[in-house]
Amino acid sequence: MKYEEFLLLPKPYIEFAKYKKSIQGLSEKTVDEYMLDLRLFGKYLVLSSSGNRLNGENFEKCDISHLTVDDFAAVTTSQIYDFLYYLDTEREDSNKTKARKLSAVKGFYKYLTVKKNYFENNPAANIESPKLKKQLPKHLTVDESIILLETVASDRESKNRERDYAMLTLFLNCGMRLSELAGIDMRDIDHEMRSLRVTGKGSKERIIYLNDACRAALGDYMSVRFAAQTKPGESALFISSRGTRISNKTVQHVVYKYLDASGLGNKGYSTHKLRHTAATLMYQTGKVDIRVLKDILGHEQLNTTQIYTHVSDKGMEAAMNNNPLSEIMPKKEKNLPSNTKE
């Protein structure tokens, strides 16, 4: 969100944003997402209470900067339910999107009532989040992962082949987030390249241990990195052609480029799906304990990691075939001669 837009937010929103950034340590991007959702909520409150249309030019030009703590204290639970209904019917938001926006509203009211004690009644406290459809995490197969890496390795025309190969190797082996990979500094890797330090959500640091594939890929890239011309003081591990830290957008471009080149571009894969791939393969093939996987991925809660405990189709087929009763067949009756006299 631009600074000018930020200044046009209600004062309680600005206070909440500062709390999320400075106290909870959320990234600027995450705080912006909170503010965008809350700005929508504020516009809904203003326009719905005045009887104006909730779309078009009215919505774009709606001013919410005048909203105060007293205005938010006067909001009822019914109004928040009406807001969710508006998201569902007018904006046709998915349950996932509605759940995210409701989470922003609930977090904001918790801040006003619990952290700041501006008022006691929290109208959002007991509102249930829209039910989300459980989906298995989409991931590359082992064969697809190998094809992707081989596509990068064989790209002799690329000036950044070693860098790009190292980035994709870390994604597929370590399960790190996009921002974590782009944020790695040279000093974050130990001298023997046995581990590296990443900074995850909430500015929380964790250690990721490197396997042979990662060490080999990083070793090849390091000779390129040390020889590269960078801006004075640049500490980033992965750098752009300009000699500065590589951006998230550039990393995404690299991933999409090689997904397309390897024939995997039409399957909905992305940088985040590479993280899913690492986690799924570690759990299913490496038999990693779910609690260990939680720490590797940097999840706050164990239930977030449990999406990776799904069993593959081959696993289910093997489980059925290994059932000790799987070979018990129905006995066919023999045609015995009849002793019955007519």
MARZAKE-474556 format. One record per residue (C-alpha): residue number from 1; z, y negated, x. Coordinates in nm, 4 decimals. Each point is the difference from the previous one (the first is absolute). Example, Ala and Ser with C-alpha at 12.3 -4.5 7.8 and 13.67 -1.06 7.14 Angstrom:
! residues 2
R   guse         zz         yy         xx
R      1     0.7800     0.4500     1.2300
R      2    -0.0660    -0.3440     0.1370
***
This chain:
! residues 342
R   guse         zz         yy         xx
R      1     0.0000     0.0000     0.0000
R      2    -0.0951    -0.3430     0.1316
R      3     0.2815    -0.2401     0.0877
R      4    -0.1193    -0.2487    -0.2632
R      5     0.0175     0.2712    -0.2680
R      6     0.3444     0.1029     0.1194
R      7     0.1312    -0.3545    -0.0496
R      8    -0.1194     0.0022    -0.3625
R      9     0.2259     0.2946    -0.0844
R     10     0.3292    -0.0533    -0.1880
R     11     0.2973    -0.0632     0.2261
R     12     0.1684     0.3342    -0.0941
R     13    -0.3180     0.1833     0.1084
R     14    -0.0011    -0.1803     0.3357
R     15     0.3669     0.0887     0.0555
R     16    -0.0750     0.3637    -0.0859
R     17    -0.2958     0.0062     0.2419
R     18     0.2163    -0.1363     0.2820
R     19     0.2651     0.2633    -0.0750
R     20    -0.2565     0.2814     0.0089
R     21    -0.1463    -0.1252     0.3273
R     22     0.3074    -0.1106     0.1948
R     23     0.2731     0.2334    -0.1300
R     24    -0.1849     0.3162    -0.1024
R     25    -0.2586    -0.0366     0.2739
R     26    -0.3064     0.0652    -0.2154
R     27    -0.3403    -0.0837     0.1394
R     28    -0.1789    -0.3180    -0.1007
R     29    -0.2631     0.2064    -0.1812
R     30     0.2633     0.1822    -0.2080
R     31     0.1748    -0.3255    -0.0888
R     32    -0.3351    -0.1473    -0.1053
R     33    -0.0551     0.2968    -0.2320
R     34     0.3400    -0.0643    -0.1601
R     35    -0.0871    -0.3653    -0.0519
R     36    -0.3405     0.0740    -0.1526
R     37     0.1567     0.2380    -0.2525
R     38     0.2800    -0.2456    -0.0802
R     39    -0.2473    -0.2863    -0.0326
R     40    -0.1803     0.2035    -0.2647
R     41     0.3318     0.0626    -0.1767
R     42     0.0831    -0.3712     0.0100
R     43    -0.3371    -0.0986    -0.1445
R     44     0.0466     0.2534    -0.2771
R     45     0.3386    -0.1486    -0.0886
R     46    -0.1348    -0.3555    -0.0113
R     47    -0.3160     0.0746    -0.1984
R     48     0.1518     0.2499    -0.2447
R     49     0.2858    -0.2355    -0.0876
R     50    -0.2424    -0.2886    -0.0643
R     51    -0.2438     0.2065    -0.2045
R     52    -0.2917    -0.0553     0.2407
R     53    -0.2606     0.2613     0.0842
R     54     0.0991     0.2400     0.2741
R     55    -0.3332     0.0101     0.1777
R     56    -0.2846    -0.2104     0.1308
R     57     0.0399    -0.3582     0.1132
R     58     0.3414    -0.0369    -0.1631
R     59     0.1366     0.2732     0.2197
R     60    -0.1555    -0.1281     0.3214
R     61     0.1293    -0.3551    -0.0470
R     62     0.3437     0.0939    -0.1332
R     63     0.2759    -0.1827     0.1899
R     64     0.3217     0.1955     0.0524
R     65     0.1620    -0.2158     0.2694
R     66     0.2410    -0.1519    -0.2546
R     67     0.1673     0.3324    -0.0871
R     68     0.3709     0.0029     0.0850
R     69     0.2792     0.2538     0.0217
R     70     0.0954    -0.0939    -0.3582
R     71    -0.3526     0.0840    -0.1180
R     72     0.0164     0.3436     0.1573
R     73     0.3539     0.0530    -0.1338
R     74    -0.1316    -0.0598    -0.3527
R     75    -0.2600     0.2782     0.0267
R     76     0.0754     0.2999    -0.2207
R     77    -0.0657     0.3689     0.0515
R     78    -0.2480    -0.0158    -0.2895
R     79    -0.2020    -0.2629     0.1846
R     80    -0.0287     0.2230     0.3042
R     81    -0.1154     0.2881    -0.2217
R     82    -0.2557    -0.2384    -0.1527
R     83    -0.1151    -0.0877     0.3519
R     84    -0.0571     0.3699     0.0744
R     85    -0.1896     0.0360    -0.3283
R     86    -0.2162    -0.2968     0.0996
R     87    -0.0752     0.1646     0.3364
R     88    -0.0961     0.3181    -0.1817
R     89    -0.2154    -0.1399    -0.2797
R     90    -0.1415    -0.3281     0.1291
R     91    -0.0318     0.0654     0.3721
R     92    -0.0428     0.3786    -0.0360
R     93     0.2227     0.0638     0.3002
R     94     0.0688     0.3576     0.1015
R     95     0.3509     0.1410    -0.0213
R     96     0.0224    -0.0243     0.3778
R     97    -0.0848    -0.3721    -0.0092
R     98     0.2392    -0.0633    -0.2886
R     99     0.2742     0.1846     0.1872
R    100    -0.0544    -0.2168     0.3074
R    101     0.0162    -0.3240    -0.1987
R    102     0.3075     0.1153    -0.1873
R    103     0.1606     0.0866     0.3339
R    104    -0.0557    -0.3597     0.1133
R    105     0.1598    -0.1336    -0.3182
R    106     0.2961     0.2395     0.0269
R    107     0.0524    -0.0894     0.3658
R    108    -0.0105    -0.3708    -0.0804
R    109     0.2584     0.0301    -0.2774
R    110     0.2245     0.2160     0.2146
R    111    -0.0093    -0.2761     0.2614
R    112     0.0877    -0.2674    -0.2585
R    113     0.2851     0.1970    -0.1573
R    114     0.1463     0.2092     0.2840
R    115    -0.0811    -0.1856     0.3210
R    116     0.0227    -0.3592    -0.1224
R    117     0.2229     0.0444    -0.3076
R    118    -0.1940    -0.2698    -0.1854
R    119     0.0648     0.1807    -0.3308
R    120     0.1344     0.3368    -0.1150
R    121    -0.2476     0.1497    -0.2468
R    122    -0.2944     0.1754     0.1661
R    123    -0.2729     0.0463    -0.2668
R    124    -0.2042     0.2320     0.2250
R    125     0.2829     0.2311     0.1068
R    126    -0.0538     0.2843    -0.2467
R    127    -0.3772    -0.0135    -0.0402
R    128    -0.1611     0.3281     0.1029
R    129    -0.2974    -0.0051     0.2293
R    130    -0.3312     0.1215    -0.1499
R    131    -0.0461     0.3709     0.0569
R    132    -0.2296     0.0682     0.2913
R    133    -0.2408     0.2895     0.0133
R    134     0.0943     0.2235     0.2898
R    135    -0.2900     0.0332     0.2398
R    136    -0.0230     0.2131     0.3077
R    137    -0.0557    -0.2081     0.3142
R    138    -0.3690    -0.0040     0.0912
R    139    -0.0606     0.1170     0.3546
R    140    -0.2648     0.1261     0.2390
R    141    -0.0217     0.3692     0.0750
R    142     0.0396     0.1255     0.3559
R    143    -0.3783     0.0457     0.0277
R    144    -0.0672    -0.3502    -0.1342
R    145     0.2515    -0.1468     0.2453
R    146    -0.1714     0.1729     0.2906
R    147    -0.3424    -0.1219    -0.1166
R    148     0.1352    -0.3562    -0.0225
R    149     0.1397     0.0092     0.3540
R    150    -0.3150     0.1603     0.1392
R    151    -0.2090    -0.2729    -0.1634
R    152     0.1989    -0.2661     0.1860
R    153    -0.0105     0.1905     0.3297
R    154    -0.3792     0.0368    -0.0181
R    155    -0.0671    -0.3680    -0.0721
R    156    -0.1379    -0.0920     0.3418
R    157    -0.1286    -0.3368    -0.1211
R    158     0.3455    -0.1329    -0.0832
R    159     0.1778    -0.2211     0.2534
R    160     0.3309     0.0848    -0.1652
R    161    -0.0369     0.3780    -0.0170
R    162     0.3206     0.0792     0.1933
R    163     0.1999    -0.2518    -0.2037
R    164    -0.1329     0.1221    -0.3336
R    165     0.0513     0.3656     0.0907
R    166     0.3605    -0.0722     0.1012
R    167     0.0692    -0.1878    -0.3245
R    168    -0.1349     0.2782    -0.2218
R    169     0.1836     0.2608     0.2052
R    170     0.3301    -0.1811    -0.0537
R    171    -0.0674    -0.0321    -0.3724
R    172    -0.0836     0.3684    -0.0405
R    173     0.2820     0.1324     0.2199
R    174     0.2872    -0.2439    -0.0502
R    175    -0.0380    -0.1136    -0.3607
R    176     0.0697    -0.3635     0.0797
R    177    -0.0801    -0.2890    -0.2299
R    178    -0.2876    -0.2408     0.0638
R    179     0.2310    -0.2924     0.0805
R    180     0.2074     0.2227     0.2302
R    181    -0.3032     0.1012     0.2061
R    182    -0.1343    -0.3548     0.0293
R    183     0.3469    -0.1234     0.0976
R    184     0.0519     0.2323     0.2985
R    185     0.0615    -0.1833     0.3289
R    186    -0.0619     0.1386     0.3474
R    187     0.3745     0.0026     0.0658
R    188     0.0553     0.2218    -0.3059
R    189    -0.1411     0.3048     0.1813
R    190     0.2256     0.1770     0.2471
R    191    -0.1222     0.0494     0.3573
R    192    -0.0747     0.3691    -0.0467
R    193    -0.1740    -0.0598    -0.3340
R    194     0.2347     0.2436    -0.1710
R    195     0.0902    -0.2389    -0.2808
R    196    -0.0605    -0.3458    -0.1363
R    197     0.1946    -0.2469    -0.2117
R    198    -0.1399    -0.1425    -0.3240
R    199     0.1341    -0.2637    -0.2360
R    200    -0.0185     0.1107    -0.3622
R    201     0.0887    -0.1490    -0.3347
R    202     0.2966    -0.2330    -0.0016
R    203    -0.0438    -0.0534     0.3762
R    204     0.1598     0.3408     0.0612
R    205    -0.0877     0.1582     0.3323
R    206    -0.0441     0.3715     0.0542
R    207    -0.1156     0.2281     0.2795
R    208    -0.3099     0.2148    -0.0434
R    209    -0.0479     0.2885     0.2429
R    210    -0.3493     0.0597     0.1336
R    211    -0.1747     0.3357     0.0253
R    212    -0.2615     0.0984     0.2582
R    213    -0.2896    -0.1340    -0.2075
R    214     0.1625    -0.3418    -0.0260
R    215     0.0865    -0.0136     0.3693
R    216    -0.3545     0.0954     0.0990
R    217    -0.1576    -0.2578    -0.2326
R    218     0.2377    -0.2743     0.1119
R    219    -0.0533     0.0939     0.3639
R    220    -0.3763    -0.0466    -0.0342
R    221     0.0486    -0.3307    -0.1801
R    222     0.2561    -0.1399     0.2444
R    223    -0.2518    -0.0268     0.2818
R    224    -0.2179    -0.2079    -0.2309
R    225     0.2940    -0.2065    -0.1240
R    226     0.1202    -0.0917     0.3509
R    227    -0.3514    -0.1013     0.1048
R    228    -0.0618    -0.2123    -0.3093
R    229     0.0105    -0.3769     0.0090
R    230     0.2743    -0.1183    -0.2321
R    231     0.1523    -0.3323    -0.0848
R    232     0.2987    -0.0905     0.2226
R    233     0.3189     0.1643    -0.1243
R    234    -0.1759     0.2389    -0.2404
R    235     0.2288     0.3027    -0.0360
R    236    -0.1870     0.1995    -0.2636
R    237    -0.1009     0.3592     0.0714
R    238    -0.3139    -0.0136    -0.2129
R    239    -0.2077    -0.3122     0.0531
R    240    -0.3153    -0.1414    -0.1541
R    241    -0.3191    -0.1009     0.1792
R    242     0.1520    -0.3500     0.0266
R    243     0.2869     0.1282     0.2104
R    244     0.2617    -0.0488    -0.2712
R    245     0.2058     0.2380    -0.2125
R    246    -0.2215     0.1994    -0.2324
R    247     0.0350    -0.0994    -0.3660
R    248     0.0711     0.2333    -0.2901
R    249    -0.3407    -0.0883    -0.1414
R    250    -0.1776     0.1025     0.3213
R    251     0.1849     0.3320     0.0097
R    252    -0.1052     0.0667    -0.3592
R    253    -0.3594    -0.0863     0.0889
R    254     0.0090     0.2496     0.2871
R    255     0.1366     0.2754    -0.2237
R    256    -0.2573    -0.0598    -0.2745
R    257    -0.2790    -0.0196     0.2585
R    258     0.0747     0.3454     0.1364
R    259     0.0746     0.1520    -0.3390
R    260    -0.3511    -0.1045    -0.1043
R    261    -0.1539     0.1215     0.3255
R    262     0.1644     0.3412    -0.0355
R    263    -0.1166     0.0456    -0.3602
R    264     0.3461    -0.0517    -0.1500
R    265    -0.0528    -0.3516    -0.1308
R    266    -0.0350     0.0942    -0.3662
R    267     0.3259     0.1908    -0.0378
R    268     0.2434    -0.2876    -0.0454
R    269     0.1534     0.0299     0.3468
R    270     0.1643    -0.2966     0.1737
R    271     0.2478    -0.0839     0.2749
R    272     0.2849     0.0879    -0.2359
R    273    -0.1648     0.3337    -0.0795
R    274     0.0061     0.0749     0.3733
R    275     0.3778    -0.0477    -0.0162
R    276     0.0062     0.2417    -0.2951
R    277    -0.2062     0.2429     0.2051
R    278     0.2454     0.0027     0.2894
R    279     0.2974     0.0479    -0.2306
R    280    -0.1657     0.2748    -0.2051
R    281    -0.1192     0.1965     0.3025
R    282     0.3387    -0.0286     0.1694
R    283     0.1785     0.1303    -0.3075
R    284    -0.2441     0.2728    -0.1000
R    285    -0.1179     0.1251     0.3383
R    286     0.2749    -0.1067     0.2357
R    287     0.2752     0.1039    -0.2403
R    288     0.1892    -0.3230     0.0650
R    289     0.3293    -0.0387    -0.1841
R    290    -0.0275    -0.2592    -0.2752
R    291     0.2895    -0.2023     0.1464
R    292    -0.1647    -0.0095     0.3405
R    293    -0.3270    -0.1074    -0.1635
R    294     0.1885    -0.2799    -0.1781
R    295     0.1125    -0.1396     0.3369
R    296    -0.3441     0.0400     0.1565
R    297    -0.1629    -0.1982    -0.2809
R    298     0.2739    -0.2622    -0.0148
R    299     0.0797     0.0545    -0.3679
R    300     0.3131    -0.1590    -0.1414
R    301     0.0582     0.2668    -0.2648
R    302    -0.0553     0.3749     0.0160
R    303    -0.1679     0.0057    -0.3423
R    304    -0.2831    -0.2114     0.1454
R    305    -0.0703     0.2728     0.2543
R    306     0.0125     0.2784    -0.2572
R    307    -0.3560    -0.0696    -0.1149
R    308    -0.1021     0.1964     0.3091
R    309     0.1808     0.3142    -0.1102
R    310    -0.2898     0.0953    -0.2263
R    311    -0.1411     0.3416     0.0850
R    312    -0.3656     0.0336     0.0873
R    313    -0.2338     0.2164    -0.2086
R    314    -0.0210     0.2509     0.2867
R    315     0.3760     0.0101     0.0170
R    316     0.0278     0.0721    -0.3693
R    317    -0.2671     0.2696     0.0243
R    318     0.1820     0.1624     0.2931
R    319     0.3306    -0.0145    -0.1879
R    320    -0.1550     0.1833    -0.2951
R    321    -0.1584     0.2639     0.2218
R    322     0.3273     0.0566     0.1877
R    323     0.1894     0.0825    -0.3159
R    324     0.1188     0.3632     0.0424
R    325    -0.1283     0.0757    -0.3500
R    326    -0.3494    -0.1296     0.0747
R    327    -0.1372     0.3522     0.0635
R    328     0.1529     0.1658    -0.3035
R    329    -0.3001     0.0884    -0.2159
R    330    -0.0012     0.1362    -0.3546
R    331    -0.0263     0.3774    -0.0058
R    332    -0.3012     0.1341    -0.1814
R    333     0.0699     0.2746    -0.2503
R    334    -0.1759     0.3282     0.0698
R    335    -0.2030     0.1541    -0.2813
R    336     0.2131     0.2993    -0.0884
R    337    -0.1483     0.2888    -0.2119
R    338     0.1089    -0.0160    -0.3551
R    339     0.2019     0.2961    -0.1433
R    340    -0.0386    -0.1209    -0.3493
R    341    -0.1733     0.2455    -0.2317
R    342    -0.2092    -0.1263    -0.2819
***
